[in-house]
Amino acid sequence: MRDIIAGFLDEKNNNMLHLVGQLAPPDRLNIVSGAALQMQRELLWVKEIEKILPPPRANMKNSDGQTPVIVFTKAHQGLQEAGEKWMKDTSNSCMIVATLIATVVFAAPLHSAWRRQSTDRPSCLFRKQRVYGILQIRCIAFISSTTSISIFLSILTSRYTENDFLQPLPARLTSGFAALFISIVGMVIAFTATCFFICESKMTKVPNLIIVSFAVPVILFIWLHYDLWVDVIRSAYQSRSLFWRHRSRLI
């Protein structure tokens, strides 16, 4: 049955690769969000059909003298350009946030150290060993933010070829989002712990309110970007299993 389907040709001498190279309708493209992820889904279909057809069919020309590669490139030129723009806009926005986090997290320990050296007696904040835990969290947030900047910068400098949309770009976007999320969580935890250590000797209700409210931006960040995160993670790491063959046994 596979050989019969693989040998199918329509009235314009198009084989299966020519047909799958056409741009999918909007209801199929909108299964995933983002033009770059839609481009990846289209490439996955082509790669899977290439496994079914004999190798000579991949270079076969139709009545217009076009090979499947030419048909796919022409049909998806607009989607590829939209995917490149979507990737660059997303990376630029995330880089701005990561740069702000890195600046804030890096400047806070320097300010505390300057304050410690400018006074005759040590600050009460440095008398507690727990402050070193805050510094460690700040270091993690700073490293994560700089890592995300490097990842998003690699996305901006990518060549944006068709094969780049297949695996490298979604994987980089997922890693960049993960590093950015870690930096945001680390910054919020470090700020909350610092406020708690400063205020615990003077107030009783404010630190508790800060501890409870620190989860609000984290939860809000996850809730607002949940759909995008799911699509990106699926495209980056679960796309390989999209066409796995599930064999069943006849009893």
Order of alpha helices (4+ residues) and beta strands (2+ residues): alpha-alpha-alpha-alpha-alpha-alpha-alpha-alpha-alpha-alpha-alpha-alpha
